[in-house]
Amino acid sequence: EKLQRALSMSRELEKKAEIERKRSSLSEEPKAGSGVSTFVFRIPDGSRLTRRFRDDEKLGMIFTFLDVSLEKANIKNYAFTAYPHRRFSTEETNMDMSLSDAKLTGRVAVFVQNLDA
């Protein structure tokens, strides 16, 4: 039982460290202007997050932002849909594609789906 608890605690610390790594790797939010898009994320609990990204940033940065932001809501396995209906998930998305190439620019409405719900 002590071993179980220790393993559980170890996994928890690893998750926290991973989130901290992601948090520190997040780019600074750019000021609004040319070449910058505003994303409005609708979270499964109905709340919204808003964040600006440079159009030349990689799709992976969106996932990093969501990993950090959704951690408190305990949502780990998710996908998101951007209007018009295009779905992005960690399994199916090229993380190195720029937001411009993914046609995710301007004002982007994003619906986050908890795949474990």
PyRosetta script that sets phi, psi and omega in degrees:
from pyrosetta import init, pose_from_sequence

init()
pose = pose_from_sequence("EKLQRALSMSRELEKKAEIERKRSSLSEEPKAGSGVSTFVFRIPDGSRLTRRFRDDEKLGMIFTFLDVSLEKANIKNYAFTAYPHRRFSTEETNMDMSLSDAKLTGRVAVFVQNLDA")
pose.set_psi(1, -38.9)
pose.set_omega(1, 177.3)
pose.set_phi(2, -62.4)
pose.set_psi(2, -39.5)
pose.set_omega(2, 179.1)
pose.set_phi(3, -63.1)
pose.set_psi(3, -44.2)
pose.set_omega(3, 177.5)
pose.set_phi(4, -56.4)
pose.set_psi(4, -47.5)
pose.set_omega(4, -178.8)
pose.set_phi(5, -62.7)
pose.set_psi(5, -42.7)
pose.set_omega(5, -179.8)
pose.set_phi(6, -63.7)
pose.set_psi(6, -43.1)
pose.set_omega(6, 178.3)
pose.set_phi(7, -63.1)
pose.set_psi(7, -43.5)
pose.set_omega(7, 179.5)
pose.set_phi(8, -61.3)
pose.set_psi(8, -44.4)
pose.set_omega(8, 179.8)
pose.set_phi(9, -64.9)
pose.set_psi(9, -40.5)
pose.set_omega(9, 179.0)
pose.set_phi(10, -61.5)
pose.set_psi(10, -44.6)
pose.set_omega(10, 178.2)
pose.set_phi(11, -62.4)
pose.set_psi(11, -41.4)
pose.set_omega(11, 179.6)
pose.set_phi(12, -62.0)
pose.set_psi(12, -43.9)
pose.set_omega(12, 179.2)
pose.set_phi(13, -65.3)
pose.set_psi(13, -38.5)
pose.set_omega(13, 177.3)
pose.set_phi(14, -61.5)
pose.set_psi(14, -44.0)
pose.set_omega(14, 179.2)
pose.set_phi(15, -61.6)
pose.set_psi(15, -43.9)
pose.set_omega(15, 179.4)
pose.set_phi(16, -62.3)
pose.set_psi(16, -42.8)
pose.set_omega(16, 179.6)
pose.set_phi(17, -63.6)
pose.set_psi(17, -40.3)
pose.set_omega(17, 179.1)
pose.set_phi(18, -63.2)
pose.set_psi(18, -43.7)
pose.set_omega(18, 178.5)
pose.set_phi(19, -63.3)
pose.set_psi(19, -41.0)
pose.set_omega(19, 178.4)
pose.set_phi(20, -64.0)
pose.set_psi(20, -40.0)
pose.set_omega(20, 176.5)
pose.set_phi(21, -60.4)
pose.set_psi(21, -45.3)
pose.set_omega(21, -179.8)
pose.set_phi(22, -64.8)
pose.set_psi(22, -42.6)
pose.set_omega(22, -180.0)
pose.set_phi(23, -58.8)
pose.set_psi(23, -43.0)
pose.set_omega(23, -178.1)
pose.set_phi(24, -75.1)
pose.set_psi(24, -19.8)
pose.set_omega(24, 178.8)
pose.set_phi(25, -86.9)
pose.set_psi(25, -10.5)
pose.set_omega(25, 178.7)
pose.set_phi(26, -63.7)
pose.set_psi(26, 135.0)
pose.set_omega(26, 176.7)
pose.set_phi(27, -69.1)
pose.set_psi(27, 156.7)
pose.set_omega(27, 175.8)
pose.set_phi(28, -68.3)
pose.set_psi(28, 142.4)
pose.set_omega(28, -179.3)
pose.set_phi(29, -67.5)
pose.set_psi(29, 123.5)
pose.set_omega(29, -179.1)
pose.set_phi(30, -74.8)
pose.set_psi(30, 158.0)
pose.set_omega(30, 174.0)
pose.set_phi(31, -73.3)
pose.set_psi(31, 152.8)
pose.set_omega(31, 178.4)
pose.set_phi(32, -61.7)
pose.set_psi(32, 145.5)
pose.set_omega(32, 178.9)
pose.set_phi(33, 159.4)
pose.set_psi(33, -166.7)
pose.set_omega(33, -179.1)
pose.set_phi(34, -63.5)
pose.set_psi(34, 136.4)
pose.set_omega(34, 178.0)
pose.set_phi(35, 77.0)
pose.set_psi(35, 13.1)
pose.set_omega(35, 180.0)
pose.set_phi(36, -125.9)
pose.set_psi(36, 132.9)
pose.set_omega(36, -180.0)
pose.set_phi(37, -113.6)
pose.set_psi(37, 151.1)
pose.set_omega(37, 178.4)
pose.set_phi(38, -108.1)
pose.set_psi(38, 124.1)
pose.set_omega(38, 178.7)
pose.set_phi(39, -104.6)
pose.set_psi(39, 133.1)
pose.set_omega(39, 172.7)
pose.set_phi(40, -115.2)
pose.set_psi(40, 113.9)
pose.set_omega(40, -177.7)
pose.set_phi(41, -97.9)
pose.set_psi(41, 125.4)
pose.set_omega(41, 173.5)
pose.set_phi(42, -96.8)
pose.set_psi(42, 117.5)
pose.set_omega(42, -176.1)
pose.set_phi(43, -89.4)
pose.set_psi(43, 152.6)
pose.set_omega(43, -177.5)
pose.set_phi(44, -52.3)
pose.set_psi(44, -29.5)
pose.set_omega(44, -179.6)
pose.set_phi(45, -80.2)
pose.set_psi(45, 3.3)
pose.set_omega(45, 177.7)
pose.set_phi(46, 96.0)
pose.set_psi(46, -12.8)
pose.set_omega(46, 179.8)
pose.set_phi(47, -77.2)
pose.set_psi(47, 169.1)
pose.set_omega(47, -179.0)
pose.set_phi(48, -126.5)
pose.set_psi(48, 148.5)
pose.set_omega(48, 171.0)
pose.set_phi(49, -123.0)
pose.set_psi(49, 142.1)
pose.set_omega(49, 176.3)
pose.set_phi(50, -125.3)
pose.set_psi(50, 136.6)
pose.set_omega(50, 178.6)
pose.set_phi(51, -154.4)
pose.set_psi(51, 143.2)
pose.set_omega(51, 175.8)
pose.set_phi(52, -97.3)
pose.set_psi(52, 144.4)
pose.set_omega(52, 176.2)
pose.set_phi(53, -134.3)
pose.set_psi(53, 148.1)
pose.set_omega(53, 172.6)
pose.set_phi(54, -71.0)
pose.set_psi(54, 142.6)
pose.set_omega(54, -178.1)
pose.set_phi(55, -63.1)
pose.set_psi(55, -22.2)
pose.set_omega(55, -179.7)
pose.set_phi(56, -90.6)
pose.set_psi(56, 1.2)
pose.set_omega(56, 176.1)
pose.set_phi(57, -71.2)
pose.set_psi(57, 159.1)
pose.set_omega(57, -177.5)
pose.set_phi(58, -86.2)
pose.set_psi(58, 152.7)
pose.set_omega(58, 176.5)
pose.set_phi(59, -55.9)
pose.set_psi(59, -32.2)
pose.set_omega(59, 178.8)
pose.set_phi(60, -55.3)
pose.set_psi(60, -30.8)
pose.set_omega(60, -179.6)
pose.set_phi(61, -66.3)
pose.set_psi(61, -32.9)
pose.set_omega(61, 176.4)
pose.set_phi(62, -63.9)
pose.set_psi(62, -45.1)
pose.set_omega(62, 179.5)
pose.set_phi(63, -65.3)
pose.set_psi(63, -38.7)
pose.set_omega(63, 177.8)
pose.set_phi(64, -61.8)
pose.set_psi(64, -46.2)
pose.set_omega(64, 178.5)
pose.set_phi(65, -59.0)
pose.set_psi(65, -45.2)
pose.set_omega(65, -179.1)
pose.set_phi(66, -68.1)
pose.set_psi(66, -39.2)
pose.set_omega(66, 177.9)
pose.set_phi(67, -56.9)
pose.set_psi(67, -45.5)
pose.set_omega(67, -179.0)
pose.set_phi(68, -68.9)
pose.set_psi(68, -44.5)
pose.set_omega(68, -175.5)
pose.set_phi(69, -70.6)
pose.set_psi(69, -34.1)
pose.set_omega(69, -176.0)
pose.set_phi(70, -87.9)
pose.set_psi(70, -5.2)
pose.set_omega(70, -177.5)
pose.set_phi(71, -59.3)
pose.set_psi(71, -43.3)
pose.set_omega(71, -179.6)
pose.set_phi(72, -64.4)
pose.set_psi(72, -33.5)
pose.set_omega(72, 178.8)
pose.set_phi(73, -80.8)
pose.set_psi(73, -0.6)
pose.set_omega(73, 179.7)
pose.set_phi(74, 59.5)
pose.set_psi(74, 36.9)
pose.set_omega(74, 176.4)
pose.set_phi(75, -104.4)
pose.set_psi(75, 114.2)
pose.set_omega(75, -175.9)
pose.set_phi(76, -110.1)
pose.set_psi(76, -35.2)
pose.set_omega(76, -174.4)
pose.set_phi(77, -110.6)
pose.set_psi(77, 104.6)
pose.set_omega(77, -174.3)
pose.set_phi(78, -143.7)
pose.set_psi(78, 165.6)
pose.set_omega(78, 171.5)
pose.set_phi(79, -135.8)
pose.set_psi(79, 164.5)
pose.set_omega(79, 174.1)
pose.set_phi(80, -137.7)
pose.set_psi(80, 151.6)
pose.set_omega(80, 179.8)
pose.set_phi(81, -117.8)
pose.set_psi(81, 132.9)
pose.set_omega(81, 176.1)
pose.set_phi(82, -112.5)
pose.set_psi(82, 144.8)
pose.set_omega(82, 179.4)
pose.set_phi(83, -76.7)
pose.set_psi(83, 140.0)
pose.set_omega(83, -10.5)
pose.set_phi(84, -68.9)
pose.set_psi(84, 159.1)
pose.set_omega(84, -164.5)
pose.set_phi(85, -49.5)
pose.set_psi(85, 96.1)
pose.set_omega(85, 171.6)
pose.set_phi(86, -131.3)
pose.set_psi(86, 131.7)
pose.set_omega(86, -173.8)
pose.set_phi(87, -105.4)
pose.set_psi(87, 140.3)
pose.set_omega(87, 178.6)
pose.set_phi(88, -128.6)
pose.set_psi(88, 134.3)
pose.set_omega(88, 176.9)
pose.set_phi(89, -144.6)
pose.set_psi(89, 163.3)
pose.set_omega(89, -177.7)
pose.set_phi(90, -61.9)
pose.set_psi(90, -30.5)
pose.set_omega(90, -178.9)
pose.set_phi(91, -78.0)
pose.set_psi(91, -34.9)
pose.set_omega(91, -168.5)
pose.set_phi(92, -105.6)
pose.set_psi(92, -1.1)
pose.set_omega(92, -171.2)
pose.set_phi(93, -107.8)
pose.set_psi(93, 136.7)
pose.set_omega(93, 173.0)
pose.set_phi(94, -79.4)
pose.set_psi(94, 104.1)
pose.set_omega(94, -173.9)
pose.set_phi(95, -66.7)
pose.set_psi(95, -18.6)
pose.set_omega(95, -178.2)
pose.set_phi(96, -89.5)
pose.set_psi(96, -4.1)
pose.set_omega(96, 178.4)
pose.set_phi(97, -71.3)
pose.set_psi(97, 138.1)
pose.set_omega(97, 178.5)
pose.set_phi(98, -75.4)
pose.set_psi(98, 159.7)
pose.set_omega(98, 177.6)
pose.set_phi(99, -61.1)
pose.set_psi(99, -36.9)
pose.set_omega(99, 177.4)
pose.set_phi(100, -60.1)
pose.set_psi(100, -49.3)
pose.set_omega(100, -178.7)
pose.set_phi(101, -63.9)
pose.set_psi(101, -30.8)
pose.set_omega(101, 178.9)
pose.set_phi(102, -82.9)
pose.set_psi(102, -0.8)
pose.set_omega(102, -178.5)
pose.set_phi(103, 59.0)
pose.set_psi(103, 40.0)
pose.set_omega(103, 176.5)
pose.set_phi(104, -112.2)
pose.set_psi(104, 71.1)
pose.set_omega(104, -178.7)
pose.set_phi(105, -132.7)
pose.set_psi(105, 164.1)
pose.set_omega(105, -177.8)
pose.set_phi(106, 88.9)
pose.set_psi(106, -132.4)
pose.set_omega(106, 174.9)
pose.set_phi(107, -104.7)
pose.set_psi(107, 115.7)
pose.set_omega(107, -171.3)
pose.set_phi(108, -113.3)
pose.set_psi(108, 120.5)
pose.set_omega(108, 175.5)
pose.set_phi(109, -92.2)
pose.set_psi(109, 125.6)
pose.set_omega(109, -175.8)
pose.set_phi(110, -125.4)
pose.set_psi(110, 129.5)
pose.set_omega(110, 177.2)
pose.set_phi(111, -108.1)
pose.set_psi(111, 118.9)
pose.set_omega(111, -178.8)
pose.set_phi(112, -93.0)
pose.set_psi(112, 132.6)
pose.set_omega(112, -178.4)
pose.set_phi(113, -116.4)
pose.set_psi(113, 127.5)
pose.set_omega(113, 175.5)
pose.set_phi(114, -80.9)
pose.set_psi(114, 112.3)
pose.set_omega(114, -176.7)
pose.set_phi(115, -75.1)
pose.set_psi(115, -12.6)
pose.set_omega(115, 179.3)
pose.set_phi(116, -94.8)
pose.set_psi(116, -4.4)
pose.set_omega(116, -176.8)
pose.set_phi(117, -81.6)
pose.dump_pdb("model.pdb")
